[in-house]
Amino acid sequence: MLAGILPAGAATAETRAGELPDSELFPEERALITRALPKRRAEFTSGRGCAHRALAGLGLAPVPVLRGPKREPLWPAGVTGSLTHCHGYRAAAVARQSDYVSIGIDAEEDKPLPEGVVDRIALPAERAQLTRPGGPHWDTLLFSAKESVYKAWFPLTGRWLGFEDAYLTLHPGGTFEARLLVDGPVRGFQGNWVARDGLLITAIAHSAAQRR
């Protein structure tokens, strides 16, 4: 599913399987989860497994994917990427920075957001989009798309981006646009989404040509 909403040049891997054995992690990666609870171990091991396979899809040898001070994945030099997980699904997407300067992906179950969450994530001007008949759960799609925006923003800035800092337009045809409301190296992003098999998946791949 993920490969279908990212452009050529991005390599992806996804799984709906359970936890991979720790033996498939690099020792440096296993050290990051020595005290983690079983649920977190499952998310981490299968997510890193996807990361390794995605890097192999670029023709690169798998290496440990560690994490930075804000828990962001640390990719090899010259590579950008993103990870996501939700109930029963894990995925990774990577690209060479010469093709794309940042990638952001997110996956959510296609069901309504918990009560009160829309009030925290949606700008007043975005609300009308969430009452469209048919289609996916638009509130959860908005949440997912904003998560992808943050993941695409952070590698370019190293800064936090709040839900209120981007105005999104969701298009029923499977695309979305984000206009950033804060100063930064980019003014916005364009992304794609898909709803299938009970999941909502959003993705952004921002090229060097778009970096303005």
CYANA upper distance limits for C-alpha pairs under 8 A (distance plus 0.5 A):
  1 MET  CA      5 ILE  CA      7.75
  1 MET  CA    194 VAL  CA      7.96
  1 MET  CA    196 ARG  CA      8.39
  1 MET  CA    201 ILE  CA      8.46
  2 LEU  CA      6 LEU  CA      7.21
  2 LEU  CA     12 THR  CA      7.43
  2 LEU  CA     13 ALA  CA      8.47
  2 LEU  CA     14 GLU  CA      8.04
  2 LEU  CA     91 ALA  CA      8.39
  2 LEU  CA    201 ILE  CA      7.55
  2 LEU  CA    203 ALA  CA      8.21
  3 ALA  CA      7 PRO  CA      8.23
  3 ALA  CA     10 ALA  CA      8.47
  3 ALA  CA     11 ALA  CA      7.95
  3 ALA  CA     12 THR  CA      6.49
  5 ILE  CA    192 ASN  CA      6.10
  5 ILE  CA    193 TRP  CA      6.99
  5 ILE  CA    194 VAL  CA      7.74
  5 ILE  CA    202 THR  CA      8.27
  5 ILE  CA    203 ALA  CA      7.11
  6 LEU  CA     10 ALA  CA      7.04
  6 LEU  CA    192 ASN  CA      8.01
  6 LEU  CA    203 ALA  CA      7.12
  6 LEU  CA    204 ILE  CA      7.71
  6 LEU  CA    205 ALA  CA      7.26
  7 PRO  CA    205 ALA  CA      7.90
  9 GLY  CA     95 ALA  CA      6.70
  9 GLY  CA     96 ARG  CA      8.15
  9 GLY  CA     99 ASP  CA      7.33
 10 ALA  CA     58 LEU  CA      8.36
 10 ALA  CA     93 ALA  CA      7.06
 10 ALA  CA     94 VAL  CA      6.11
 10 ALA  CA     95 ALA  CA      5.13
 10 ALA  CA     96 ARG  CA      8.25
 11 ALA  CA     54 ALA  CA      5.82
 11 ALA  CA     55 LEU  CA      7.65
 11 ALA  CA     57 GLY  CA      5.95
 11 ALA  CA     58 LEU  CA      6.60
 11 ALA  CA     93 ALA  CA      6.12
 11 ALA  CA     94 VAL  CA      5.86
 11 ALA  CA     95 ALA  CA      6.71
 12 THR  CA     50 CYS  CA      8.30
 12 THR  CA     53 ARG  CA      8.21
 12 THR  CA     54 ALA  CA      5.37
 12 THR  CA     57 GLY  CA      7.76
 12 THR  CA     91 ALA  CA      7.80
 12 THR  CA     92 ALA  CA      6.11
 12 THR  CA     93 ALA  CA      4.85
 12 THR  CA     94 VAL  CA      6.99
 13 ALA  CA     50 CYS  CA      5.56
 13 ALA  CA     51 ALA  CA      7.55
 13 ALA  CA     53 ARG  CA      6.57
 13 ALA  CA     54 ALA  CA      5.68
 13 ALA  CA     91 ALA  CA      6.11
 13 ALA  CA     92 ALA  CA      5.93
 13 ALA  CA     93 ALA  CA      7.15
 14 GLU  CA     50 CYS  CA      6.42
 14 GLU  CA     89 TYR  CA      7.83
 14 GLU  CA     90 ARG  CA      6.07
 14 GLU  CA     91 ALA  CA      4.56
 14 GLU  CA     92 ALA  CA      6.93
 15 THR  CA     46 SER  CA      8.31
 15 THR  CA     50 CYS  CA      7.89
 15 THR  CA     89 TYR  CA      6.33
 15 THR  CA     90 ARG  CA      5.91
 15 THR  CA     91 ALA  CA      6.93
 16 ARG  CA     88 GLY  CA      5.74
 16 ARG  CA     89 TYR  CA      4.99
 16 ARG  CA     90 ARG  CA      6.97
 17 ALA  CA     88 GLY  CA      7.29
 17 ALA  CA     89 TYR  CA      7.73
 18 GLY  CA     42 ALA  CA      7.37
 18 GLY  CA     46 SER  CA      7.67
 18 GLY  CA     88 GLY  CA      7.55
 19 GLU  CA     41 ARG  CA      8.06
 19 GLU  CA     42 ALA  CA      4.89
 19 GLU  CA     43 GLU  CA      7.51
 19 GLU  CA     45 THR  CA      6.74
 19 GLU  CA     46 SER  CA      5.91
 20 LEU  CA     24 GLU  CA      7.52
 20 LEU  CA     42 ALA  CA      7.57
 20 LEU  CA     45 THR  CA      6.16
 20 LEU  CA     46 SER  CA      5.80
 20 LEU  CA     49 GLY  CA      7.86
 21 PRO  CA     25 LEU  CA      8.27
 21 PRO  CA     45 THR  CA      7.75
 22 ASP  CA     30 ARG  CA      7.26
 22 ASP  CA     45 THR  CA      7.10
 24 GLU  CA     45 THR  CA      8.44
 24 GLU  CA     49 GLY  CA      7.79
 25 LEU  CA     29 GLU  CA      6.44
 25 LEU  CA     30 ARG  CA      6.61
 25 LEU  CA     45 THR  CA      7.32
 25 LEU  CA     48 ARG  CA      7.80
 25 LEU  CA     49 GLY  CA      7.83
 25 LEU  CA     64 PRO  CA      8.28
 26 PHE  CA     30 ARG  CA      6.83
 26 PHE  CA     63 VAL  CA      8.21
 26 PHE  CA     64 PRO  CA      6.29
 27 PRO  CA     31 ALA  CA      6.75
 28 GLU  CA     32 LEU  CA      7.50
 28 GLU  CA     64 PRO  CA      7.11
 28 GLU  CA     66 LEU  CA      7.92
 29 GLU  CA     33 ILE  CA      7.86
 29 GLU  CA     64 PRO  CA      6.70
 29 GLU  CA     65 VAL  CA      7.43
 29 GLU  CA     66 LEU  CA      6.71
 30 ARG  CA     34 THR  CA      7.00
 32 LEU  CA     66 LEU  CA      8.44
 33 ILE  CA     40 ARG  CA      8.49
 33 ILE  CA     41 ARG  CA      6.87
 33 ILE  CA     44 PHE  CA      8.35
 36 ALA  CA     40 ARG  CA      6.42
 36 ALA  CA     41 ARG  CA      6.43
 37 LEU  CA     41 ARG  CA      6.68
 38 PRO  CA     42 ALA  CA      6.67
 39 LYS  CA     43 GLU  CA      6.89
 40 ARG  CA     44 PHE  CA      6.55
 41 ARG  CA     45 THR  CA      6.45
 42 ALA  CA     46 SER  CA      6.60
 43 GLU  CA     47 GLY  CA      6.35
 43 GLU  CA     85 HIS  CA      7.27
 43 GLU  CA     90 ARG  CA      7.83
 44 PHE  CA     48 ARG  CA      6.51
 45 THR  CA     49 GLY  CA      6.60
 46 SER  CA     50 CYS  CA      6.81
 46 SER  CA     90 ARG  CA      7.11
 47 GLY  CA     51 ALA  CA      6.79
 47 GLY  CA     83 LEU  CA      7.34
 47 GLY  CA     84 THR  CA      7.87
 47 GLY  CA     85 HIS  CA      7.73
 47 GLY  CA     90 ARG  CA      6.07
 47 GLY  CA     91 ALA  CA      6.73
 47 GLY  CA     92 ALA  CA      7.44
 48 ARG  CA     52 HIS  CA      6.67
 48 ARG  CA     65 VAL  CA      7.47
 49 GLY  CA     53 ARG  CA      6.88
 50 CYS  CA     54 ALA  CA      6.55
 50 CYS  CA     90 ARG  CA      7.78
 50 CYS  CA     91 ALA  CA      6.32
 50 CYS  CA     92 ALA  CA      5.97
 51 ALA  CA     55 LEU  CA      6.71
 51 ALA  CA     65 VAL  CA      8.02
 51 ALA  CA     83 LEU  CA      7.99
 51 ALA  CA     91 ALA  CA      8.13
 51 ALA  CA     92 ALA  CA      5.74
 51 ALA  CA     93 ALA  CA      7.76
 51 ALA  CA     94 VAL  CA      8.37
 52 HIS  CA     56 ALA  CA      6.81
 52 HIS  CA     62 PRO  CA      5.54
 52 HIS  CA     63 VAL  CA      7.58
 53 ARG  CA     57 GLY  CA      6.79
 53 ARG  CA     62 PRO  CA      7.93
 54 ALA  CA     58 LEU  CA      7.32
 54 ALA  CA     92 ALA  CA      6.95
 54 ALA  CA     93 ALA  CA      6.72
 54 ALA  CA     94 VAL  CA      6.79
 55 LEU  CA     59 GLY  CA      7.24
 55 LEU  CA     60 LEU  CA      5.94
 55 LEU  CA     61 ALA  CA      7.41
 55 LEU  CA     62 PRO  CA      6.57
 55 LEU  CA     94 VAL  CA      7.14
 56 ALA  CA     60 LEU  CA      5.44
 56 ALA  CA     61 ALA  CA      6.40
 56 ALA  CA     62 PRO  CA      6.73
 58 LEU  CA     94 VAL  CA      8.37
 58 LEU  CA     95 ALA  CA      7.67
 58 LEU  CA     96 ARG  CA      8.40
 63 VAL  CA     76 PRO  CA      8.07
 65 VAL  CA     73 PRO  CA      6.75
 65 VAL  CA     74 LEU  CA      6.13
 65 VAL  CA     75 TRP  CA      6.43
 65 VAL  CA     76 PRO  CA      8.26
 66 LEU  CA     73 PRO  CA      6.31
 66 LEU  CA     74 LEU  CA      5.78
 66 LEU  CA     75 TRP  CA      8.15
 67 ARG  CA     71 ARG  CA      5.64
 67 ARG  CA     72 GLU  CA      5.68
 67 ARG  CA     73 PRO  CA      4.93
 67 ARG  CA     74 LEU  CA      5.63
 68 GLY  CA     72 GLU  CA      5.67
 68 GLY  CA     73 PRO  CA      6.86
 68 GLY  CA     74 LEU  CA      6.70
 73 PRO  CA     82 SER  CA      7.87
 73 PRO  CA     83 LEU  CA      8.24
 75 TRP  CA     79 VAL  CA      6.43
 75 TRP  CA     80 THR  CA      6.79
 75 TRP  CA     81 GLY  CA      7.42
 76 PRO  CA     80 THR  CA      8.48
 78 GLY  CA     96 ARG  CA      6.36
 78 GLY  CA     97 GLN  CA      5.88
 78 GLY  CA     98 SER  CA      7.98
 79 VAL  CA     94 VAL  CA      7.29
 79 VAL  CA     95 ALA  CA      6.24
 79 VAL  CA     96 ARG  CA      5.07
 79 VAL  CA     97 GLN  CA      5.74
 80 THR  CA     94 VAL  CA      6.12
 80 THR  CA     95 ALA  CA      6.05
 80 THR  CA     96 ARG  CA      6.73
 80 THR  CA     97 GLN  CA      6.33
 80 THR  CA    100 TYR  CA      7.85
 80 THR  CA    101 VAL  CA      7.02
 80 THR  CA    102 SER  CA      6.12
 80 THR  CA    103 ILE  CA      6.97
 80 THR  CA    155 PRO  CA      8.49
 81 GLY  CA     92 ALA  CA      7.76
 81 GLY  CA     93 ALA  CA      5.90
 81 GLY  CA     94 VAL  CA      4.50
 81 GLY  CA     95 ALA  CA      6.78
 81 GLY  CA    102 SER  CA      7.20
 81 GLY  CA    103 ILE  CA      5.80
 81 GLY  CA    104 GLY  CA      7.64
 82 SER  CA     92 ALA  CA      6.27
 82 SER  CA     93 ALA  CA      5.99
 82 SER  CA     94 VAL  CA      7.07
 82 SER  CA    103 ILE  CA      6.39
 82 SER  CA    104 GLY  CA      5.90
 82 SER  CA    105 ILE  CA      6.46
 82 SER  CA    151 LYS  CA      7.45
 83 LEU  CA     90 ARG  CA      8.24
 83 LEU  CA     91 ALA  CA      6.35
 83 LEU  CA     92 ALA  CA      5.00
 83 LEU  CA     93 ALA  CA      7.16
 83 LEU  CA    104 GLY  CA      8.37
 83 LEU  CA    105 ILE  CA      7.07
 83 LEU  CA    106 ASP  CA      7.98
 84 THR  CA     90 ARG  CA      6.38
 84 THR  CA     91 ALA  CA      5.95
 84 THR  CA     92 ALA  CA      7.03
 84 THR  CA    105 ILE  CA      6.88
 84 THR  CA    106 ASP  CA      5.73
 84 THR  CA    107 ALA  CA      6.68
 85 HIS  CA     89 TYR  CA      6.10
 85 HIS  CA     90 ARG  CA      4.87
 85 HIS  CA     91 ALA  CA      6.94
 85 HIS  CA    106 ASP  CA      7.87
 85 HIS  CA    107 ALA  CA      6.75
 85 HIS  CA    108 GLU  CA      8.33
 86 CYS  CA     90 ARG  CA      7.15
 86 CYS  CA    107 ALA  CA      6.64
 86 CYS  CA    108 GLU  CA      6.22
 86 CYS  CA    109 GLU  CA      7.50
 87 HIS  CA    108 GLU  CA      8.37
 87 HIS  CA    109 GLU  CA      7.70
 89 TYR  CA    107 ALA  CA      8.31
 92 ALA  CA    105 ILE  CA      8.34
 93 ALA  CA    103 ILE  CA      7.84
 93 ALA  CA    105 ILE  CA      7.90
 94 VAL  CA    103 ILE  CA      7.65
 95 ALA  CA     99 ASP  CA      7.31
 95 ALA  CA    100 TYR  CA      6.75
 95 ALA  CA    103 ILE  CA      8.27
 96 ARG  CA    100 TYR  CA      6.76
 96 ARG  CA    101 VAL  CA      8.28
 97 GLN  CA    101 VAL  CA      5.25
 97 GLN  CA    102 SER  CA      7.79
 97 GLN  CA    208 ALA  CA      8.41
 98 SER  CA    208 ALA  CA      7.62
 99 ASP  CA    207 SER  CA      6.39
 99 ASP  CA    208 ALA  CA      7.12
100 TYR  CA    205 ALA  CA      6.69
100 TYR  CA    206 HIS  CA      5.85
100 TYR  CA    207 SER  CA      4.50
100 TYR  CA    208 ALA  CA      6.31
101 VAL  CA    156 LEU  CA      8.12
101 VAL  CA    205 ALA  CA      8.32
101 VAL  CA    206 HIS  CA      6.39
101 VAL  CA    207 SER  CA      6.02
101 VAL  CA    208 ALA  CA      6.19
101 VAL  CA    211 ARG  CA      8.41
102 SER  CA    152 ALA  CA      5.75
102 SER  CA    153 TRP  CA      7.99
102 SER  CA    155 PRO  CA      6.84
102 SER  CA    156 LEU  CA      7.54
102 SER  CA    205 ALA  CA      6.58
102 SER  CA    206 HIS  CA      5.88
102 SER  CA    207 SER  CA      7.74
103 ILE  CA    151 LYS  CA      7.46
103 ILE  CA    152 ALA  CA      5.50
103 ILE  CA    203 ALA  CA      7.93
103 ILE  CA    204 ILE  CA      6.00
103 ILE  CA    205 ALA  CA      5.07
103 ILE  CA    206 HIS  CA      6.80
104 GLY  CA    147 GLU  CA      8.30
104 GLY  CA    148 SER  CA      4.98
104 GLY  CA    149 VAL  CA      6.83
104 GLY  CA    150 TYR  CA      7.80
104 GLY  CA    151 LYS  CA      5.06
104 GLY  CA    152 ALA  CA      4.86
104 GLY  CA    203 ALA  CA      6.14
104 GLY  CA    204 ILE  CA      5.58
104 GLY  CA    205 ALA  CA      7.20
105 ILE  CA    147 GLU  CA      8.07
105 ILE  CA    148 SER  CA      5.33
105 ILE  CA    151 LYS  CA      7.55
105 ILE  CA    201 ILE  CA      7.84
105 ILE  CA    202 THR  CA      6.12
105 ILE  CA    203 ALA  CA      4.85
105 ILE  CA    204 ILE  CA      6.92
106 ASP  CA    144 SER  CA      6.21
106 ASP  CA    145 ALA  CA      7.70
106 ASP  CA    147 GLU  CA      6.77
106 ASP  CA    148 SER  CA      5.96
106 ASP  CA    201 ILE  CA      6.22
106 ASP  CA    202 THR  CA      5.86
106 ASP  CA    203 ALA  CA      7.11
107 ALA  CA    144 SER  CA      7.01
107 ALA  CA    199 LEU  CA      7.28
107 ALA  CA    200 LEU  CA      6.10
107 ALA  CA    201 ILE  CA      4.88
107 ALA  CA    202 THR  CA      7.01
108 GLU  CA    140 THR  CA      7.77
108 GLU  CA    141 LEU  CA      8.49
108 GLU  CA    144 SER  CA      7.02
108 GLU  CA    199 LEU  CA      6.29
108 GLU  CA    200 LEU  CA      5.72
108 GLU  CA    201 ILE  CA      7.04
109 GLU  CA    198 GLY  CA      6.50
109 GLU  CA    199 LEU  CA      5.09
109 GLU  CA    200 LEU  CA      6.50
110 ASP  CA    136 PRO  CA      7.18
110 ASP  CA    137 HIS  CA      6.58
110 ASP  CA    140 THR  CA      7.40
110 ASP  CA    141 LEU  CA      8.46
110 ASP  CA    195 ALA  CA      7.88
110 ASP  CA    198 GLY  CA      5.75
110 ASP  CA    199 LEU  CA      5.36
110 ASP  CA    200 LEU  CA      5.93
111 LYS  CA    137 HIS  CA      6.42
111 LYS  CA    140 THR  CA      7.39
112 PRO  CA    137 HIS  CA      6.40
112 PRO  CA    139 ASP  CA      7.18
112 PRO  CA    140 THR  CA      6.60
113 LEU  CA    117 VAL  CA      6.82
113 LEU  CA    118 VAL  CA      7.60
113 LEU  CA    139 ASP  CA      7.03
113 LEU  CA    140 THR  CA      6.22
116 GLY  CA    120 ARG  CA      7.53
117 VAL  CA    121 ILE  CA      6.93
118 VAL  CA    122 ALA  CA      6.08
118 VAL  CA    139 ASP  CA      7.22
120 ARG  CA    163 PHE  CA      8.07
121 ILE  CA    143 PHE  CA      7.28
121 ILE  CA    163 PHE  CA      5.63
121 ILE  CA    164 GLU  CA      7.16
122 ALA  CA    126 GLU  CA      6.47
122 ALA  CA    127 ARG  CA      6.97
122 ALA  CA    142 LEU  CA      8.23
122 ALA  CA    163 PHE  CA      7.66
122 ALA  CA    164 GLU  CA      7.63
123 LEU  CA    127 ARG  CA      7.24
123 LEU  CA    164 GLU  CA      6.81
123 LEU  CA    167 TYR  CA      7.63
126 GLU  CA    130 LEU  CA      7.90
126 GLU  CA    167 TYR  CA      7.67
126 GLU  CA    168 LEU  CA      7.39
126 GLU  CA    169 THR  CA      7.84
127 ARG  CA    131 THR  CA      7.91
128 ALA  CA    132 ARG  CA      8.08
129 GLN  CA    138 TRP  CA      7.71
129 GLN  CA    169 THR  CA      8.32
129 GLN  CA    170 LEU  CA      7.63
130 LEU  CA    137 HIS  CA      8.33
130 LEU  CA    138 TRP  CA      5.44
130 LEU  CA    139 ASP  CA      6.04
131 THR  CA    138 TRP  CA      7.97
132 ARG  CA    138 TRP  CA      8.17
135 GLY  CA    172 PRO  CA      7.80
136 PRO  CA    141 LEU  CA      7.76
136 PRO  CA    195 ALA  CA      7.08
136 PRO  CA    200 LEU  CA      8.29
137 HIS  CA    141 LEU  CA      6.78
138 TRP  CA    142 LEU  CA      6.59
139 ASP  CA    143 PHE  CA      6.89
140 THR  CA    144 SER  CA      6.62
140 THR  CA    200 LEU  CA      8.37
141 LEU  CA    145 ALA  CA      6.53
141 LEU  CA    200 LEU  CA      7.03
141 LEU  CA    202 THR  CA      8.34
142 LEU  CA    146 LYS  CA      6.66
142 LEU  CA    168 LEU  CA      8.00
142 LEU  CA    170 LEU  CA      7.89
143 PHE  CA    147 GLU  CA      6.80
144 SER  CA    148 SER  CA      6.85
144 SER  CA    200 LEU  CA      8.05
144 SER  CA    201 ILE  CA      7.71
144 SER  CA    202 THR  CA      6.78
145 ALA  CA    149 VAL  CA      6.72
145 ALA  CA    176 PHE  CA      8.26
145 ALA  CA    191 GLY  CA      8.43
145 ALA  CA    193 TRP  CA      8.46
145 ALA  CA    202 THR  CA      6.11
145 ALA  CA    203 ALA  CA      7.96
146 LYS  CA    150 TYR  CA      6.76
146 LYS  CA    163 PHE  CA      7.09
146 LYS  CA    166 ALA  CA      8.03
146 LYS  CA    168 LEU  CA      8.17
147 GLU  CA    151 LYS  CA      6.81
148 SER  CA    152 ALA  CA      6.66
148 SER  CA    202 THR  CA      6.99
148 SER  CA    203 ALA  CA      6.58
148 SER  CA    204 ILE  CA      7.05
149 VAL  CA    153 TRP  CA      6.52
149 VAL  CA    178 ALA  CA      7.84
149 VAL  CA    189 PHE  CA      7.69
149 VAL  CA    204 ILE  CA      7.73
150 TYR  CA    154 PHE  CA      6.54
150 TYR  CA    160 TRP  CA      8.12
150 TYR  CA    161 LEU  CA      6.41
150 TYR  CA    162 GLY  CA      8.41
151 LYS  CA    155 PRO  CA      7.80
152 ALA  CA    156 LEU  CA      7.91
152 ALA  CA    204 ILE  CA      7.27
152 ALA  CA    205 ALA  CA      8.09
152 ALA  CA    206 HIS  CA      7.98
153 TRP  CA    157 THR  CA      6.93
153 TRP  CA    158 GLY  CA      8.42
153 TRP  CA    159 ARG  CA      8.36
153 TRP  CA    161 LEU  CA      8.03
154 PHE  CA    158 GLY  CA      5.35
154 PHE  CA    159 ARG  CA      6.18
154 PHE  CA    160 TRP  CA      7.29
154 PHE  CA    161 LEU  CA      8.22
156 LEU  CA    185 PRO  CA      7.70
157 THR  CA    184 GLY  CA      7.76
157 THR  CA    185 PRO  CA      8.01
161 LEU  CA    165 ASP  CA      6.68
162 GLY  CA    166 ALA  CA      8.12
165 ASP  CA    180 LEU  CA      6.57
165 ASP  CA    181 LEU  CA      5.52
165 ASP  CA    182 VAL  CA      6.64
166 ALA  CA    178 ALA  CA      6.63
166 ALA  CA    179 ARG  CA      6.04
166 ALA  CA    180 LEU  CA      4.92
166 ALA  CA    181 LEU  CA      5.92
166 ALA  CA    182 VAL  CA      8.34
167 TYR  CA    178 ALA  CA      6.10
167 TYR  CA    179 ARG  CA      5.63
167 TYR  CA    180 LEU  CA      6.91
167 TYR  CA    181 LEU  CA      7.66
168 LEU  CA    176 PHE  CA      7.41
168 LEU  CA    177 GLU  CA      6.11
168 LEU  CA    178 ALA  CA      4.96
168 LEU  CA    179 ARG  CA      6.86
169 THR  CA    176 PHE  CA      6.01
169 THR  CA    177 GLU  CA      5.73
169 THR  CA    178 ALA  CA      7.03
170 LEU  CA    174 GLY  CA      8.48
170 LEU  CA    175 THR  CA      7.00
170 LEU  CA    176 PHE  CA      5.00
170 LEU  CA    177 GLU  CA      7.23
171 HIS  CA    175 THR  CA      5.80
171 HIS  CA    176 PHE  CA      6.05
174 GLY  CA    192 ASN  CA      6.09
174 GLY  CA    193 TRP  CA      5.44
174 GLY  CA    194 VAL  CA      6.54
175 THR  CA    190 GLN  CA      8.00
175 THR  CA    191 GLY  CA      6.16
175 THR  CA    192 ASN  CA      4.65
175 THR  CA    193 TRP  CA      6.27
176 PHE  CA    190 GLN  CA      6.48
176 PHE  CA    191 GLY  CA      5.70
176 PHE  CA    192 ASN  CA      6.46
176 PHE  CA    193 TRP  CA      7.99
177 GLU  CA    188 GLY  CA      7.88
177 GLU  CA    189 PHE  CA      6.41
177 GLU  CA    190 GLN  CA      5.11
177 GLU  CA    191 GLY  CA      6.72
178 ALA  CA    188 GLY  CA      5.69
178 ALA  CA    189 PHE  CA      5.58
178 ALA  CA    190 GLN  CA      6.80
179 ARG  CA    187 ARG  CA      6.68
179 ARG  CA    188 GLY  CA      4.96
179 ARG  CA    189 PHE  CA      7.34
180 LEU  CA    186 VAL  CA      8.31
180 LEU  CA    187 ARG  CA      5.92
180 LEU  CA    188 GLY  CA      5.68
181 LEU  CA    187 ARG  CA      8.44
183 ASP  CA    187 ARG  CA      8.24
185 PRO  CA    211 ARG  CA      7.45
185 PRO  CA    212 ARG  CA      6.53
186 VAL  CA    211 ARG  CA      6.30
186 VAL  CA    212 ARG  CA      5.30
187 ARG  CA    212 ARG  CA      7.19
189 PHE  CA    204 ILE  CA      7.66
189 PHE  CA    206 HIS  CA      7.51
190 GLN  CA    204 ILE  CA      6.91
190 GLN  CA    205 ALA  CA      8.48
190 GLN  CA    206 HIS  CA      8.30
191 GLY  CA    202 THR  CA      7.55
191 GLY  CA    203 ALA  CA      6.04
191 GLY  CA    204 ILE  CA      4.99
191 GLY  CA    205 ALA  CA      7.73
192 ASN  CA    202 THR  CA      6.25
192 ASN  CA    203 ALA  CA      5.98
192 ASN  CA    204 ILE  CA      7.18
193 TRP  CA    200 LEU  CA      7.64
193 TRP  CA    201 ILE  CA      6.03
193 TRP  CA    202 THR  CA      4.80
193 TRP  CA    203 ALA  CA      6.89
194 VAL  CA    200 LEU  CA      6.39
194 VAL  CA    201 ILE  CA      5.93
194 VAL  CA    202 THR  CA      7.18
195 ALA  CA    199 LEU  CA      6.16
195 ALA  CA    200 LEU  CA      5.12
195 ALA  CA    201 ILE  CA      7.05
196 ARG  CA    200 LEU  CA      7.24
206 HIS  CA    210 GLN  CA      6.86
206 HIS  CA    211 ARG  CA      7.81
207 SER  CA    211 ARG  CA      7.11
